[in-house]
Amino acid sequence: MENKVLASVNGKEITEVDIKEAISRFPQDKQQYLLSEQGNKQLLDQIISFELVYNDSKEKGLEDDSEYKSQLEAMKKEILTQLGIKRILDGVSVNEQEAKEYFEANKDKFKDQGKVSAKHILVETEENAQKIKEEIEGGKAFEDAAKEYSTCPSKEQGGNLGSFSRGQMVPEFEDASFKQEIGVVGNPVKTQFGYHLIKVENRTEEKAKNFDEVRDMIINGLTQERQNMKYTQYVEDLKKKYPVEIK
């Protein structure tokens, strides 16, 4: 494929490949614009400007400037350190069999949590909760009853709590929500906040995931864990090789 020359600055050619490589270094949301004709032109102008400044800086002898040398050493140190870490971690890998063994030993960790969508009415006494339930059974809309009687801020949304999974509500409320019949106002449920009338709108049950769904996540997680362990051991070994004094 032809690598078309787009410009030349003091003998240095700027090609289509140079533009593509420059675009790849930008965030994804900026790349779409830079791929357009106008974006390409602006980027080319910027690269030309940088080349001009680079040539002028060299001509002025800034390569001998102490600030340049200091920054160059700092960059060399950072690059060398990152390359050293990369070389240490490159050999760490997790194969599919290891991932399957981990999955089989930890199946309880890989589940789609069950979720409940519910509305509630919160009052201070069981007697009040029972009376309100009777009103709803007599034809009063649950949402209207929530706005009229509930002491929870959710009253403004007709008692709507949205959806939640296990561990997000107090145990008594959670247990009732995951057991109660959908669309039915249950008996009052006592919690530390008072008495609740709960109406479950929808519920999805907990579902186990299969290996294919979590394969990449397991491999990435185990790889990162092994890399962390190898890096930690690598640093500890280096502490024995080079003197370290913490003051």
C-alpha positions in Angstrom: 0.0 0.0 0.0 1.3 3.4 -1.0 2.4 5.6 1.9 1.6 9.0 0.4 3.8 12.0 1.3 1.6 14.8 2.5 4.2 17.4 3.4 7.9 18.0 3.9 9.5 20.2 6.5 13.2 20.9 6.1 13.6 17.6 4.2 11.6 15.6 6.8 8.6 13.9 5.1 5.2 13.7 6.7 3.2 10.8 5.4 -0.3 9.3 5.7 1.1 6.7 8.1 2.4 9.5 10.3 -1.1 11.0 10.4 -2.7 7.6 11.2 -0.2 6.9 14.0 -0.8 10.4 15.4 -4.6 9.9 15.3 -4.3 6.6 17.2 -2.7 8.4 20.1 -5.8 10.5 20.7 -8.8 9.5 22.8 -11.5 7.5 21.0 -14.0 10.4 21.1 -11.5 12.7 19.3 -10.4 10.2 16.6 -13.7 10.4 14.6 -13.3 14.1 14.0 -9.6 13.7 13.1 -10.4 11.1 10.5 -12.5 13.7 8.7 -11.1 15.8 5.9 -11.1 18.9 8.1 -9.7 17.1 11.1 -6.9 15.6 8.9 -5.9 19.1 7.7 -5.8 20.5 11.2 -3.7 17.6 12.4 -1.3 18.0 9.5 -1.0 21.7 10.2 -0.2 20.9 13.8 2.5 18.3 12.9 4.0 20.8 10.5 4.1 23.4 13.3 5.8 21.0 15.7 8.4 20.1 13.0 9.1 23.8 12.5 9.5 24.4 16.2 11.7 21.3 16.5 14.0 22.5 13.8 14.3 26.0 15.2 15.0 24.6 18.7 17.8 22.4 17.4 19.2 25.4 15.5 19.2 27.5 18.6 21.2 24.8 20.5 18.4 23.9 23.0 19.8 20.3 23.0 22.6 21.7 25.2 20.2 23.5 27.5 20.2 22.2 31.1 16.4 22.1 31.3 16.3 20.0 28.2 18.9 17.6 29.6 17.1 17.4 32.9 13.8 16.5 31.3 15.4 14.1 28.9 17.0 12.2 31.8 13.7 12.1 33.7 11.9 10.7 30.6 14.7 8.1 30.0 14.3 7.0 33.6 10.6 6.6 33.3 10.8 4.7 30.0 13.5 2.4 31.2 11.6 1.7 34.4 8.4 0.9 32.5 10.3 -1.3 30.0 11.9 -3.2 33.0 8.5 -3.8 34.5 7.0 -4.9 31.2 9.8 -7.4 30.6 9.3 -8.9 34.1 5.5 -9.2 33.6 5.5 -10.4 30.0 6.0 -14.0 31.0 2.9 -14.1 33.2 -0.1 -15.8 31.6 -3.2 -17.9 32.5 -4.4 -20.6 30.2 -7.9 -21.7 29.6 -7.6 -24.9 31.7 -6.5 -22.8 34.7 -9.4 -20.5 34.2 -11.8 -23.4 34.1 -10.4 -24.9 37.3 -10.8 -21.5 39.0 -14.4 -21.2 37.7 -15.4 -24.7 38.9 -13.9 -23.9 42.4 -15.6 -20.5 42.6 -19.0 -20.9 40.9 -20.8 -19.1 43.7 -18.9 -15.9 42.7 -20.3 -15.9 39.1 -24.0 -15.2 39.3 -26.4 -12.6 37.9 -27.9 -11.3 41.1 -31.6 -11.4 41.4 -33.3 -8.0 41.4 -36.6 -6.7 42.7 -38.5 -3.6 41.6 -40.8 -2.5 44.4 -42.8 0.3 46.0 -43.4 0.7 49.7 -45.3 2.7 52.3 -43.5 3.4 55.6 -45.4 4.2 58.8 -44.7 4.1 62.5 -47.2 1.5 63.7 -48.4 -1.9 62.5 -52.0 -0.7 63.2 -51.6 2.2 60.7 -50.0 -0.1 58.2 -52.9 -2.6 58.4 -55.5 0.2 58.0 -53.7 1.5 54.9 -53.6 -1.9 53.5 -57.3 -2.3 53.9 -57.8 1.0 52.1 -55.7 -0.2 49.2 -57.6 -3.5 49.1 -60.8 -1.4 49.1 -59.7 0.4 45.9 -57.3 3.1 46.9 -54.3 3.3 44.6 -51.0 2.3 46.2 -49.3 5.3 44.9 -51.9 7.7 46.3 -51.7 6.0 49.7 -47.9 6.3 49.6 -48.2 10.1 48.9 -50.7 10.5 51.7 -49.4 8.3 54.5 -45.7 7.3 53.9 -43.0 8.9 56.0 -40.3 7.9 53.5 -39.0 10.5 50.9 -40.0 8.0 48.2 -43.6 9.0 48.8 -43.1 11.8 46.2 -42.7 9.0 43.6 -45.6 7.0 44.9 -43.4 4.9 47.1 -41.2 3.8 44.2 -37.8 2.5 45.3 -36.7 1.4 41.8 -34.8 -1.9 41.5 -32.4 -3.3 44.0 -30.4 -6.5 44.5 -29.6 -8.4 47.7 -27.5 -6.6 50.2 -28.9 -3.2 49.4 -31.8 -3.2 51.8 -32.2 -4.1 55.5 -32.6 -7.9 55.8 -36.3 -8.0 56.8 -37.3 -5.7 53.9 -35.1 -7.6 51.5 -36.4 -11.1 52.5 -40.0 -10.0 52.1 -39.3 -8.3 48.7 -37.7 -11.5 47.3 -40.4 -13.8 48.6 -43.6 -11.7 48.2 -46.0 -12.3 45.3 -45.7 -9.8 42.4 -48.4 -7.2 42.3 -49.8 -8.0 45.7 -49.6 -5.7 48.8 -48.1 -7.9 51.5 -48.6 -7.9 55.2 -46.8 -5.2 57.2 -43.0 -5.8 57.5 -41.2 -4.5 60.6 -37.7 -3.0 60.3 -35.6 -0.6 62.3 -37.4 2.2 60.4 -41.0 1.2 61.2 -43.6 -0.8 59.4 -43.6 -1.2 55.6 -46.3 -2.2 53.1 -44.5 -3.6 50.1 -45.7 -4.0 46.6 -43.4 -5.9 44.3 -43.6 -4.7 40.7 -41.1 -7.1 39.1 -38.5 -9.7 40.1 -35.7 -11.5 38.3 -34.2 -14.5 40.0 -30.6 -15.2 40.7 -29.0 -17.0 37.7 -25.7 -18.8 37.5 -23.3 -17.8 34.7 -21.6 -20.3 32.5 -17.9 -20.4 31.9 -18.0 -18.8 28.4 -19.7 -15.7 29.9 -16.9 -15.1 32.4 -13.8 -16.7 30.7 -12.1 -13.4 29.8 -12.9 -11.8 33.1 -11.3 -14.7 35.0 -8.2 -14.8 32.8 -7.7 -11.1 33.1 -8.3 -11.2 36.9 -5.9 -14.1 37.5 -3.3 -12.6 35.2 -3.4 -9.3 37.1 -3.2 -11.1 40.4 -0.2 -13.2 39.3 1.5 -10.1 37.8 1.0 -8.2 41.1 2.6 -11.2 43.0 5.5 -11.4 40.6 6.1 -7.7 40.7 6.0 -7.6 44.5 8.5 -10.5 44.7 10.7 -8.8 42.1 10.9 -5.7 44.2 11.6 -7.6 47.4 14.5 -9.4 45.6 15.9 -6.0 44.4 15.8 -4.7 48.0 18.3 -7.5 48.8 20.5 -6.5 45.8 20.5 -2.7 46.2 20.7 -0.8 49.5 17.5 0.9 50.5 17.4 3.4 53.4 14.1 4.9 54.5 14.6 8.1 56.6 
